[in-house]
Structures are given as C-alpha cells and as structure tokens.
Amino acid sequence: MPTETERKFLVKSDEWRKKAKGISYRQGYLSTKVARTVRVRIAGEKAYITIKGKNKGASRAEYEYEIPVPDATEMLENLCKKPLVEKKRYTFKQNGVTWEVDEFEGDNEGLIVAEVEIEDENQEIKSPNWIGKEVTGITQYYNSSLVKKPFSKW
C-alpha cells in the first residue's frame, strides 16, 4: 500500500525564499472525512486526484493519479467543497531532505506551512533555522480542514 509519511511545521522567517521557486496550486475536496479525504488538484500545468486514508502518527495511505486538467477544472468548479485552497508551493532540498513550503492565498492568506516527507517516522531531520513550531497531526493545519475553517476565520 502506498504510504505518505510527513512532518509539518510553521515557518518563522523568510530565509527559505532564497532557495525557492514556486508553483501555483488550486485544490478542492470531494470528501474531507477523517477516515478518508479525496482531493482534486491542479499544480502548474498538471492535475491529480488523490485519496488519503486516516493518519496513523505521521503516516497514512495515499493514492495519487494524474487526470486531465479540463476534468480537474470542472470538478473544482462544480463538485468540490468551497472555498477552494489556493497556494504557492516552493520545493527545494536542504539538509539532505526535500522541503515543501506552502504559502497560502485567498481565504488562507497569511498561513505558511513547511512539510518534509520522510522514509519513516523515526527518521531524524535537521531542521533549518527558518522552521518554527511542529504542527504534525494538528488537524486545523490540514489542507482539508482549511476548506471547513479557513485561516482567516481562526
């Protein structure tokens, strides 16, 4: 079973921006249940549908498939819960791991979260200086939760 293991952190400075090139993301959710989320996403010029299972620590089942962009656009506009999640994602390597920094826009503007995918939950990572509080497992920081209660309403 494909599994995603990641840790999430708040970002406390702009130091990461020196290394980063961003891609615009627009995503919505067909299901935001704790046991399963179903996400439709357009990332740059590609689109995906992703099914994620319930978290077990920092891990969960994840299935992701590329889909045609026009199909994703139609699902985002007509089937997904609103508001959609809009963000710019910056991806780069630092300290031997790949970091993804999401700078949210729209109803979630002002929220910046960094994620790092790891091999297993016990993998040690050296956090860069710009990393703040760890928010792994805090559901209000899940993208699927930002549909139900955007950052602007916290």
matplotlib code that plots the C-alpha trace (Angstrom):
import matplotlib.pyplot as plt

x = [0.0, 1.4, 2.1, 2.9, 5.0, 5.5, 6.0, 4.6, 6.0, 5.1, 7.6, 9.1, 11.2, 11.6, 15.1, 13.8, 12.8, 16.4, 16.3, 12.7, 10.9, 7.1, 4.3, 0.7, -1.7, -5.5, -7.2, -10.6, -12.0, -14.8, -14.5, -13.0, -13.9, -11.2, -11.2, -10.6, -10.0, -10.4, -8.7, -8.6, -5.6, -4.2, -0.4, 1.1, 0.2, -0.8, -3.8, -4.3, -6.9, -5.6, -7.2, -5.7, -6.5, -6.7, -3.5, -1.5, 1.0, 2.8, 1.8, -1.2, -2.2, -2.0, -3.1, -2.5, -3.3, -2.8, -6.0, -6.8, -6.7, -10.1, -11.6, -9.9, -11.1, -14.7, -14.6, -13.1, -15.8, -18.8, -18.1, -15.6, -16.5, -15.8, -13.7, -11.0, -7.5, -5.1, -1.4, 2.0, 4.3, 8.0, 10.1, 13.8, 16.4, 18.1, 20.0, 19.6, 15.7, 13.2, 11.2, 7.8, 6.8, 3.1, 2.3, -1.5, -3.6, -7.3, -9.2, -6.0, -3.6, -1.0, -0.5, 2.8, 3.5, 6.5, 6.4, 9.1, 8.4, 10.5, 11.1, 9.7, 8.5, 11.8, 13.9, 15.8, 15.8, 18.0, 15.5, 16.7, 16.8, 13.5, 11.5, 9.1, 6.7, 5.9, 2.2, 2.2, -1.1, -2.8, -5.9, -6.6, -3.4, -4.6, -5.4, -8.7, -9.5, -8.8, -11.9, -14.1, -12.4, -10.1, -7.1, -8.9, -11.6, -9.2]
y = [0.0, 3.4, 5.4, 9.1, 9.9, 13.6, 16.2, 19.7, 22.9, 26.5, 28.9, 31.6, 33.6, 34.2, 32.7, 29.8, 32.1, 32.3, 28.7, 28.5, 28.5, 28.4, 26.7, 27.7, 25.2, 25.2, 22.3, 21.2, 18.3, 15.9, 14.3, 15.8, 12.9, 11.9, 8.3, 9.5, 12.6, 12.9, 15.8, 17.3, 19.5, 21.5, 22.1, 24.2, 22.5, 19.1, 17.8, 15.0, 13.2, 12.0, 9.7, 9.7, 7.4, 8.2, 9.3, 6.9, 9.1, 11.0, 8.3, 7.5, 5.6, 7.8, 7.1, 9.8, 9.7, 12.2, 13.3, 15.7, 19.4, 20.1, 17.3, 18.7, 22.2, 21.0, 19.1, 22.1, 24.4, 22.1, 19.2, 20.3, 21.9, 25.7, 27.6, 26.1, 26.0, 28.2, 28.4, 28.7, 25.7, 26.0, 22.9, 22.6, 20.4, 21.4, 19.3, 16.1, 16.2, 17.8, 20.6, 21.9, 25.3, 26.2, 29.9, 30.1, 32.6, 33.7, 32.8, 31.3, 34.1, 34.6, 30.9, 29.5, 25.8, 23.7, 19.9, 17.3, 13.8, 11.2, 7.5, 6.5, 8.3, 7.7, 9.4, 12.3, 15.5, 18.6, 21.5, 24.6, 27.9, 29.2, 26.2, 27.0, 25.0, 21.5, 21.0, 17.4, 15.8, 19.1, 18.8, 22.5, 22.7, 20.0, 21.4, 19.6, 21.4, 24.8, 24.3, 23.9, 26.7, 28.9, 30.6, 34.0, 32.7, 31.4]
z = [0.0, -0.9, 2.2, 2.8, 5.9, 6.5, 9.2, 9.2, 10.7, 10.8, 9.2, 11.3, 8.8, 5.1, 4.9, 2.8, 0.0, -1.3, -2.4, -3.6, -6.9, -6.6, -8.5, -8.2, -6.8, -6.8, -5.0, -3.7, -1.7, -2.7, 0.8, 4.0, 6.4, 8.9, 7.6, 4.0, 2.0, -1.7, -3.3, -6.8, -7.5, -10.4, -9.9, -12.6, -15.9, -14.4, -12.5, -10.0, -7.9, -4.6, -2.0, 1.5, 4.4, 8.2, 9.8, 11.9, 13.6, 10.8, 8.1, 6.1, 2.9, -0.2, -3.8, -6.4, -10.1, -12.9, -14.6, -17.5, -16.5, -18.0, -15.9, -12.8, -13.6, -13.9, -10.6, -8.8, -10.1, -9.8, -7.3, -4.7, -1.4, -1.2, -0.6, -2.7, -1.3, -3.3, -2.5, -4.0, -3.3, -3.1, -3.3, -2.6, -0.9, 2.3, 4.9, 2.9, 2.6, 0.3, 1.8, 0.5, 1.7, 1.1, 1.1, 1.2, -0.7, -0.7, 2.5, 3.9, 3.2, 5.9, 6.6, 5.7, 6.4, 5.6, 5.1, 4.8, 3.5, 5.3, 4.9, 8.3, 11.5, 13.3, 10.6, 12.2, 10.3, 10.9, 10.9, 9.1, 11.1, 9.4, 10.8, 13.7, 15.8, 14.6, 13.8, 12.6, 13.5, 14.4, 12.2, 11.8, 9.6, 7.2, 3.8, 4.0, 7.3, 5.7, 3.5, 6.6, 8.6, 6.6, 8.3, 8.0, 10.5, 13.2]

ax = plt.figure().add_subplot(projection="3d")
ax.plot(x, y, z, "-o")
ax.set_aspect("equal")
plt.show()
